């Protein structure tokens, strides 16, 4: 049976403060119709619309920022991750201000009210972008590779020169259930020594132990972690949010070594520019197993690498 697009069954309201601005932030996630995608609407700026698409990407330093028609909205990645991870294809997000609230630093405070609101199926078939050949991007020691697959899988590896983080890697086949239980609760994190530098740059004004995992010289300053490998799980959370800017649901195994928002954005740009490397289809169209086996060796080459991440 062909999967159809879906939206929320009813509006969801969320409010908090902006991580980087430190100002109050309020938004409403409204249901939307077929083929409308995810669109941000700045209520405080004449209801200007900002599509959640790669063409709207304005910046990816410390957070993902979208802009269109003179309006912008930042720190969108956790909300986009929640919507994409839960299979929401269309929604209109009305925002009062320039930034999405950070809440507790994870996607869980978005996931819980979205699940409570429920979903409404739309009549139009859901579109999948199925990768047919590998696409890779590298920035120095950082690397991201998307391999052909019949579902969305993520492998992420980080290696921080701090004993509280160190080397962590995770591989997941992303479903709505796995996303809600094993990815959405993972919080954003930072090193204490980097906080002052961010504040000097006008960032992280709303940051605290209530909305981020902070790592000091002696270890994690928060009472506890939600997962032993919460750091790398949050990287997967960010990846899912950034990949929502592709515009269709991606079928690929995305492998990331020492990544971040900029590297994620580079992969999206490379995918969209490589039109011969993929096809748009429905949920029933799948690649043969023999085709997928041709690229299995690339996984073994990439994942075992242990490289030091410059903090």
N, C-alpha and C positions, 0 to 999 in steps of 0.2 A: 504494500500500500504506500502510495506516495505521501511523504510528509508535507503538511501545509504550514504556512507561516502562522505565527501567533503573536498576540499582544497581551496586555494585562486585562483582567476582567473589570477592574475598577481603579481609580486613581490612588496613588500612594504619596503621602507627604513625609518629608524628612527635613530636619533642621539641625544645625550645629554651628561650628565655627570653621573658617577656612584655615587650613594648615599653614599656608604661607602668608596670607593677608592678616590672619588673626581676627577678622571681622565676622559678624554673624552671617550665616549662609542658610538659605531656605529654598527648597525646591519641591515641585510636584511632578511625579511621573504619571503621565496620562496615557490611556490607551490610544492607539492610532490604527489606521487602516492598512490595507494590502499595499505592499511595495513602497511604503513611506519611510522605512528604515528608522534609525534613531536620530532625532533632531533635538538640539537644545534651543530654547527660546528665552531670550533675555527679557523678562517682564519689565525690568527697570529701564530698558532702553528701547521703548516703542515696540516691544515684542519682535525684535529682530531674530531671525532664525540662523542657527549655525549647525549644518549637517555634521553628524559624526562620521566623517569620511577622511581619507588620507589627503584629499585636496584641501581640507580645512586645517590641516596640521600647521600650527604656527611655531611651536617649540616643544622640545622634549628634554629639557635640562631640569632635573630634579622632579619634574611632573610633566604630564601631557597637556598641552594647551591647544585649543581649537579656536579658529577665528574666521569670520566671514562678514562682509559688509560693514566693516568698522567696529564690530562687536567681537568680544572674546570671552571664553570661559576656560578656566584652568582646573587642574587636578581632577580630570574627568575619568582617569583610568580605573579607579575602584568601582565606580558606578557602572561604567561600560563593561567591566569584567563581570559584575553581578548579572547584568542583563544578558550578556552573551553566554555566560556560563549556565544560565537557567533557560536558555532557548527562546528569549524574547527577540523577535525580529523587527517589530515596529513599536515606537513609543515617542511621545513628545514630552520633553523634560523642560518644564518652565522653571527658570532660575531667577531669584532676586539677588543679583550681585555677580561679581566676576569669578567666583570660585565655588566648586562643589564642596559641601562640608566633609571634613575628614572623619568625623565620628570617632570610632575607636581605632582607626588606622587600618582596618581590614574591610572586607566586603560584606561581612556578616550582618551589620546593621542595615544594609540595603536588601540582602537576600531574605531576611526574616519577614519584613513587611510585604515584599513582592510575593513570597510564597503564601502569605496570609490572604493577599488580595486575590490570588488565583489567576488563571489564564483564560483567554478566549481564542479559539481557533479561527483563523481567517481562511478564505477559500483558495487563495493563490498558493501554488506549490512553493515550498522553501527552496531557495537556490543554494547550491553547493559549488564552491570553487575547488575542483579536484586537480591536484598537482600531478603532472605526468613525467616530469624529470626534475632532478635536484636543482635547487637554487641556493646559492651561498653568498654571504657577505662577511668580510673580515675587516676589522679596524685594529691594526697592530696585533696584540695578543688576544683580542676579543674576536669571537667567531659565532656566526649563526647560520644554520643550515636547515632547509626545509626539504624533506624527502617525500616522495609519493606514498600515500597511504589511503585506506578506505574509511578512516575515521580521523578524528583529531587527537593526536598524542603529543605530549611535551616531555622533553628531557632537558633538565636544567642543571648546570654545574657552576658552583661558585667556590672561590678559594681566597678567603680573607686572611691577612697576616695578623690574626687576633685569635687567641685560644678559645674564646667564647663562641666563635663562628667557625673558623678554619675551613676545611674542605667539606662541602655538602653537595650531594647530587640526588635527584629524584626523577623517576620516569613514571608518567601517568597517562592512561587512556582516559580522556576527559568526558565524563557523562554528567548529567545534571545532578545525580545523586552524589557522585564523587566530588563534584565541584562544591556543593553546599556543605558537605561534611568535612572534607579534607583539604580544601584550598581556601574557601571564603573566609574562615576564621583567622588566617595567618596575617599578622600585622606588619605594617611597614617598619623599617628599622634604620638606625643611624648610629654612627660612632660619636660619643660625647665630644671628642676633640673637633669634630666637624660642625657641631651645632653653632658655635660662636661665629665661625666663618660664614655659615648660611645666614645668620642673623645680621652680620655686617653687610651682607649682600641684599638685605631686605627680605629674606626668606625665613620660613619656619617661625614666624611671629606667633602662631597659634599652637606651636608644638609643645608637647608635654608627655609625661609618662602615661597619661590617659589616652593618648592617641598614637603612640609609637613605642617600639622596643628600643631602648637606648642602651648602648654598650659602652661602659667606662673601662678604665685601665684594669680594674679588678674583676670585671665581668658584667653580666646583665644587671641593670639597675632596677628593672621591674621585678615585682614579687615572683613571677614565674613565667615560663614559656608555655604556649598552648600546644606546641609540638616540639620534640627534640630538634627537628630540622625546620623550625618555623621560618627561618631566614630564607632558605631556598624555596619553600612553598610560597612565600610572598612574591618571590620573583616570578613564579608560574602565574600567580594571580595577576600581576602587572602585565605579563606577556599576553594573557587572554584578553585583558582590557584593550591593550594596544592593537592586537590582531582584529578586534572588532571593526577597526577602520578600513579593513579590506573591502567591506561592503557586502560580502557573501560569507556563508559559513565555510571555513577552510577545512579541507581534507588533506592533511599532511602530518608527518611526524617532524615537529620543529625541535631542533637540538641547539641549545644555547650554551656557550662557554663564556663565562664572565660578562654577561650581558647587562642591558639596561634599556631605558626608553629609547635612546638614540639608535641603538643597534636594532631594536624591534622595528623602529620606523624605517630604517634602511632596508630591512628585509621586505617590508610591505611595498616600498617604492620599487624594489627590484622585481618583486612578483608582478606587480601591476604593469611594469614596463616589459616584462617577458611574456608577451601574449601567446607565443607558440608553446609555452611550457605548461599550460593548464587549459581546462575546459569548464564551462558552466553547465551544470546539469541538475537533475532532481535526486532525491534520496535513493532511488532504485538503481542509478547508474554507478557501476563500480569497476575498478581496475582488476584484471585477472591476477591471480596469485603469482604466476610466473613473472609478470612485469615487476611486481613488488620485490621479488627475491633478487633482482638485478642490483638493488641498492642496499641490501642488508649489510654488506661489508663496511659501508661508510659509518654506520652506528658504532661498530667496534673500534674504528679508527679514532673517532672523536671523543667518546665518553671517558675512557680511562685516563685521559690527560689530566695531570695535576699541575696547575699553573698559579703563580702568586698573583693575586689581584691587588693592584695599587690602591690603597685606601685614600 
